[in-house]
Amino acid sequence: MGPNTADRQTSLAVWGALAIVYVVWGSTYLGIGIAVESIPPMLSGSMRFIAASALLAVILLLRSGPSAFRMSRREFFGAAVAGVLLLTLGNGMLAVAEQYISTGLAALLVASVPLWLVVFRFAVRDRPKVLTLAGVLVGLTGVAALSLTGGEGANTVGIVVVLLGSVSWSVGSFLSGRIAMPANPFATSAVEMLVGGVGLAVLGTGLGERLDPSAVATRSWLALAYLVLVGSLIGFTAFSWLLGNAPISLVSTYAYVNPAVAVSLGALVLHEPITVQVITGGLIILVGVALVISTERKRPQRAREGVDSGGDVLLGVGGGQEPQAARDHVDPPLEQRGV
């Protein structure tokens, strides 16, 4: 098999994995929306992440042995903190919000995560580029427009909750690249999902959520199973593989595609209205995010020397998805990846 054939196979594998991330992660908003129809939102998230963590841990132990989970207390604590911020608060608030707003609107508001990440960088005196700041202003204008107009049937409480969840997800993404984490990214994710799931169970129970299995509709159980097996395991595995086999600028394009998939599925399956306000506000947000990501991927030389100024922005999206372990985000030339 010649080098051209190998490159072609790599390219097909990359686009196949990217298609999985596009569709699967875009569909998780619909899955959450159906699950919370008859399962309390935080308890549904708890069951999802604890089950996914257990399955991922078993697979990792079978493939790599106990050494995959070798980590210091500091590294475990770092993954635990990320799990609480990303999943207990970030994903938990998303599930709560989807009781009040459409899945498509939730996905569009979650798409603002890269904008908050730039704000956090600015707060710690890591001055972003002018075009990055322009993208943040454009994107936040779209967030404001979408929040104020909302669209048909939108609820102010739901909008506020999903924005708070997006900020929490952004904080978790921001800190993940700056605190000690386990060496194995899959072990990191297993710890994050376990701690995040336990946190959701404690928080949900404390707030009065109770699970009555007899009151849960079959479609909600099926949606929960989909979130565990397809959204968490298949989607996250494809995403993790992409991080090591494709340019980060290509991987990060899921930030634009996921909201479009979520809006489309919400309209087709749940008959959610797609209003002019939703389309306009969503497009403004995505233009801002595109400007931020396209500017941040052109990082200065110091990023290639090991100081990453933009990786957290490129990967800090996905309030409906799985935790993202800290990695080397330097973007290699396209021809080196066969893409």
C-alpha positions as CSV (number, residue, x, y, z in Angstrom):
1,M,0.0,0.0,0.0
2,G,1.6,3.3,-1.2
3,P,1.7,6.5,0.8
4,N,-1.1,8.1,-1.3
5,T,-3.4,5.2,-0.4
6,A,-2.5,5.5,3.3
7,D,-3.2,9.3,3.1
8,R,-6.5,8.7,1.4
9,Q,-7.5,6.2,4.1
10,T,-6.5,8.6,6.8
11,S,-8.5,11.4,5.2
12,L,-11.6,9.2,4.9
13,A,-11.2,8.1,8.6
14,V,-10.9,11.8,9.7
15,W,-14.0,12.9,7.8
16,G,-15.9,9.8,9.0
17,A,-15.0,10.7,12.6
18,L,-15.8,14.3,12.0
19,A,-19.2,13.4,10.6
20,I,-19.9,11.4,13.8
21,V,-19.0,14.3,16.0
22,Y,-21.1,16.7,13.8
23,V,-24.2,14.5,13.9
24,V,-23.9,12.8,17.3
25,W,-23.0,15.8,19.4
26,G,-25.5,17.9,17.5
27,S,-28.2,15.3,18.4
28,T,-27.4,15.3,22.1
29,Y,-29.5,18.4,22.6
30,L,-32.5,16.5,21.2
31,G,-31.6,13.5,23.4
32,I,-31.5,15.7,26.5
33,G,-34.8,17.4,25.5
34,I,-36.6,14.0,25.2
35,A,-35.0,12.5,28.3
36,V,-36.1,15.4,30.6
37,E,-39.7,15.1,29.4
38,S,-40.3,12.5,32.1
39,I,-36.9,12.1,34.0
40,P,-35.8,14.9,36.4
41,P,-33.1,16.8,34.5
42,M,-30.2,16.5,37.0
43,L,-30.9,12.9,37.8
44,S,-31.1,12.1,34.1
45,G,-27.6,13.6,33.7
46,S,-26.4,11.8,36.8
47,M,-27.5,8.4,35.4
48,R,-26.0,9.3,32.0
49,F,-22.6,10.2,33.2
50,I,-22.2,7.6,35.8
51,A,-23.1,4.9,33.4
52,A,-20.9,6.3,30.7
53,S,-18.0,6.6,33.1
54,A,-18.4,2.9,34.2
55,L,-18.5,1.7,30.6
56,L,-15.5,3.8,29.6
57,A,-13.5,2.6,32.7
58,V,-14.2,-1.0,31.9
59,I,-13.1,-0.6,28.2
60,L,-10.0,1.3,29.3
61,L,-9.1,-1.4,31.9
62,L,-9.5,-4.1,29.3
63,R,-7.4,-2.3,26.7
64,S,-4.7,-0.7,28.9
65,G,-4.9,-2.3,32.3
66,P,-4.9,-0.5,35.7
67,S,-1.9,1.6,34.8
68,A,-4.2,3.8,32.7
69,F,-5.7,5.1,35.9
70,R,-2.4,5.9,37.6
71,M,-2.6,9.5,38.8
72,S,-1.6,11.7,41.7
73,R,-4.1,13.2,44.2
74,R,-3.5,16.5,42.6
75,E,-4.3,15.2,39.1
76,F,-7.5,13.4,40.4
77,F,-8.5,16.7,42.1
78,G,-8.0,18.6,38.9
79,A,-10.2,16.1,36.9
80,A,-12.8,16.3,39.7
81,V,-13.0,20.1,39.6
82,A,-13.3,20.0,35.8
83,G,-16.1,17.4,36.2
84,V,-18.1,19.5,38.5
85,L,-17.7,22.7,36.4
86,L,-18.3,21.0,33.0
87,L,-20.9,18.4,33.9
88,T,-22.6,19.0,37.3
89,L,-23.0,22.7,36.6
90,G,-22.5,23.2,32.9
91,N,-24.4,20.2,31.6
92,G,-26.8,20.1,34.5
93,M,-28.0,23.6,33.9
94,L,-28.4,22.8,30.2
95,A,-30.7,19.9,31.1
96,V,-32.7,22.1,33.4
97,A,-33.0,24.9,30.8
98,E,-34.3,22.5,28.2
99,Q,-37.4,22.1,30.3
100,Y,-38.2,25.7,29.4
101,I,-36.7,26.5,26.1
102,S,-36.3,24.7,22.7
103,T,-33.4,22.4,22.1
104,G,-32.3,24.5,19.1
105,L,-32.3,27.8,21.1
106,A,-30.3,26.0,23.9
107,A,-27.7,24.8,21.3
108,L,-27.3,28.3,19.8
109,L,-26.8,29.9,23.2
110,V,-24.3,27.2,24.2
111,A,-22.3,28.0,21.0
112,S,-21.2,31.2,22.8
113,V,-18.8,29.3,25.0
114,P,-15.6,30.3,22.9
115,L,-16.6,33.9,23.4
116,W,-16.6,33.5,27.2
117,L,-13.3,31.8,27.1
118,V,-11.8,34.9,25.4
119,V,-13.3,37.1,28.1
120,F,-11.6,34.9,30.8
121,R,-8.2,35.1,29.0
122,F,-8.6,38.9,28.9
123,A,-9.3,38.9,32.6
124,V,-6.0,37.1,33.3
125,R,-4.1,39.6,31.2
126,D,-3.6,37.3,28.2
127,R,-4.5,40.0,25.6
128,P,-6.3,38.4,22.6
129,K,-5.9,39.8,19.1
130,V,-8.1,42.7,17.9
131,L,-10.0,40.5,15.5
132,T,-10.6,38.0,18.3
133,L,-12.1,40.8,20.5
134,A,-14.2,41.9,17.5
135,G,-15.5,38.4,17.1
136,V,-16.4,38.3,20.8
137,L,-18.3,41.6,20.5
138,V,-20.2,40.3,17.4
139,G,-21.0,37.0,19.1
140,L,-22.2,38.5,22.3
141,T,-24.4,40.9,20.3
142,G,-26.0,37.8,18.9
143,V,-26.3,36.3,22.4
144,A,-28.0,39.5,23.6
145,A,-30.3,39.6,20.6
146,L,-31.3,35.9,21.0
147,S,-31.8,36.3,24.7
148,L,-34.0,39.4,24.4
149,T,-36.1,38.1,21.5
150,G,-35.8,34.4,22.4
151,G,-38.2,33.2,19.8
152,E,-41.6,31.7,20.1
153,G,-42.3,30.0,23.4
154,A,-39.0,31.0,24.9
155,N,-38.8,31.3,28.7
156,T,-36.5,33.9,30.4
157,V,-35.6,31.5,33.2
158,G,-34.5,28.9,30.7
159,I,-32.3,31.4,28.8
160,V,-30.7,32.6,32.0
161,V,-30.0,29.1,33.2
162,V,-28.5,27.9,29.9
163,L,-26.2,31.0,29.8
164,L,-25.0,30.3,33.4
165,G,-24.4,26.7,32.4
166,S,-22.3,28.0,29.4
167,V,-20.2,30.2,31.6
168,S,-19.6,27.3,34.0
169,W,-18.6,25.1,31.0
170,S,-16.3,27.9,29.9
171,V,-14.6,28.1,33.3
172,G,-14.1,24.3,33.3
173,S,-12.6,24.4,29.9
174,F,-10.4,27.4,30.8
175,L,-9.0,25.7,33.9
176,S,-8.6,22.2,32.3
177,G,-5.5,23.4,30.4
178,R,-4.0,25.2,33.5
179,I,-4.3,22.6,36.3
180,A,-2.8,19.2,36.8
181,M,-4.8,16.4,35.0
182,P,-4.3,12.7,34.6
183,A,-1.9,11.7,31.8
184,N,-4.4,9.4,30.1
185,P,-7.2,11.5,28.5
186,F,-9.7,8.7,28.7
187,A,-9.0,8.2,32.4
188,T,-9.5,11.9,32.8
189,S,-12.9,11.7,31.1
190,A,-13.9,8.7,33.2
191,V,-13.1,10.6,36.4
192,E,-14.8,13.8,35.2
193,M,-17.9,11.9,34.3
194,L,-18.0,10.0,37.5
195,V,-17.5,13.0,39.7
196,G,-19.8,15.1,37.6
197,G,-22.5,12.4,37.7
198,V,-22.3,12.1,41.5
199,G,-22.4,15.8,41.8
200,L,-25.6,15.9,39.7
201,A,-27.2,13.2,41.9
202,V,-26.4,15.1,45.1
203,L,-27.5,18.4,43.7
204,G,-30.7,17.0,42.1
205,T,-31.7,15.1,45.2
206,G,-30.9,18.1,47.4
207,L,-33.2,20.3,45.2
208,G,-36.0,17.8,45.6
209,E,-35.7,15.7,42.4
210,R,-37.1,12.2,42.7
211,L,-37.1,9.4,40.2
212,D,-40.3,7.4,39.7
213,P,-39.4,4.7,37.1
214,S,-43.1,3.9,36.6
215,A,-43.7,7.5,35.5
216,V,-40.8,7.6,32.9
217,A,-41.9,7.3,29.3
218,T,-40.3,4.7,27.1
219,R,-38.9,7.4,24.8
220,S,-37.2,9.1,27.7
221,W,-35.4,5.8,28.6
222,L,-34.4,5.3,25.0
223,A,-33.1,8.9,24.8
224,L,-31.1,8.3,28.0
225,A,-29.6,5.1,26.5
226,Y,-28.7,7.0,23.3
227,L,-27.0,9.7,25.3
228,V,-24.9,7.1,27.2
229,L,-24.0,4.8,24.4
230,V,-23.9,7.1,21.3
231,G,-23.5,10.6,22.7
232,S,-20.9,9.8,25.4
233,L,-19.0,6.7,24.2
234,I,-19.1,6.8,20.4
235,G,-19.1,10.6,20.1
236,F,-16.4,11.2,22.7
237,T,-14.2,8.3,21.3
238,A,-14.5,9.9,17.8
239,F,-13.6,13.3,19.1
240,S,-10.6,12.0,21.1
241,W,-9.3,10.2,18.1
242,L,-9.6,13.4,16.0
243,L,-7.6,15.3,18.5
244,G,-4.6,13.1,17.7
245,N,-5.2,12.7,14.0
246,A,-6.5,15.9,12.6
247,P,-5.7,19.7,12.7
248,I,-7.5,21.4,15.6
249,S,-8.7,24.1,13.2
250,L,-10.6,21.3,11.4
251,V,-11.9,19.6,14.5
252,S,-13.1,22.9,16.0
253,T,-15.5,23.3,13.0
254,Y,-18.1,21.2,15.0
255,A,-18.7,24.4,16.9
256,Y,-20.5,25.7,13.8
257,V,-22.2,22.5,12.7
258,N,-23.6,21.2,16.1
259,P,-26.1,24.1,16.5
260,A,-27.4,23.7,13.0
261,V,-27.9,20.0,13.6
262,A,-29.6,20.7,16.9
263,V,-32.0,23.3,15.4
264,S,-32.9,21.0,12.5
265,L,-33.5,17.9,14.7
266,G,-35.6,20.0,17.1
267,A,-37.8,21.2,14.3
268,L,-38.1,17.8,12.7
269,V,-38.7,15.6,15.8
270,L,-40.1,18.0,18.4
271,H,-41.7,20.4,15.9
272,E,-39.9,23.4,17.5
273,P,-40.5,26.6,15.6
274,I,-37.6,28.2,13.7
275,T,-38.3,31.9,13.9
276,V,-36.6,34.8,12.2
277,Q,-35.2,35.9,15.5
278,V,-33.7,32.5,16.2
279,I,-32.1,32.3,12.7
280,T,-30.8,35.9,12.9
281,G,-29.4,35.7,16.4
282,G,-27.9,32.3,15.8
283,L,-26.2,33.4,12.6
284,I,-24.7,36.4,14.5
285,I,-23.4,34.2,17.2
286,L,-21.8,31.7,14.7
287,V,-20.2,34.6,12.8
288,G,-18.6,35.8,16.0
289,V,-17.5,32.3,16.9
290,A,-16.1,31.7,13.4
291,L,-14.1,35.0,13.7
292,V,-12.7,34.0,17.1
293,I,-11.7,30.5,16.1
294,S,-10.3,31.5,12.7
295,T,-8.1,34.2,14.4
296,E,-7.1,32.0,17.3
297,R,-5.9,29.1,15.2
298,K,-3.2,31.4,13.8
299,R,-1.3,31.4,17.0
300,P,2.1,33.1,17.6
301,Q,5.3,31.2,17.8
302,R,5.1,30.9,21.6
303,A,2.2,28.5,21.2
304,R,4.4,26.2,19.1
305,E,7.0,26.3,21.9
306,G,4.5,24.9,24.3
307,V,2.5,27.9,25.5
308,D,-0.9,27.5,24.1
309,S,-2.7,30.8,23.7
310,G,-5.8,29.6,21.8
311,G,-6.3,25.9,22.3
312,D,-8.8,26.4,25.1
313,V,-10.8,28.6,22.8
314,L,-10.8,26.1,20.0
315,L,-11.9,23.2,22.1
316,G,-14.0,24.9,24.8
317,V,-17.3,24.3,23.0
318,G,-20.0,21.8,23.6
319,G,-22.2,22.3,26.6
320,G,-24.1,19.3,25.6
321,Q,-21.1,17.1,25.1
322,E,-18.4,15.3,27.1
323,P,-15.5,16.8,29.0
324,Q,-12.4,17.6,27.1
325,A,-9.0,16.7,28.4
326,A,-6.1,19.1,28.1
327,R,-3.9,18.4,25.1
328,D,-1.3,19.8,22.8
329,H,-3.4,22.0,20.6
330,V,-0.7,23.1,18.1
331,D,-2.1,22.8,14.7
332,P,0.1,20.9,12.3
333,P,0.1,21.5,8.5
334,L,-2.7,19.9,6.7
335,E,-0.5,17.9,4.4
336,Q,1.1,16.2,7.4
337,R,-2.3,14.8,8.5
338,G,-3.5,13.6,5.1
339,V,-6.5,15.9,5.3
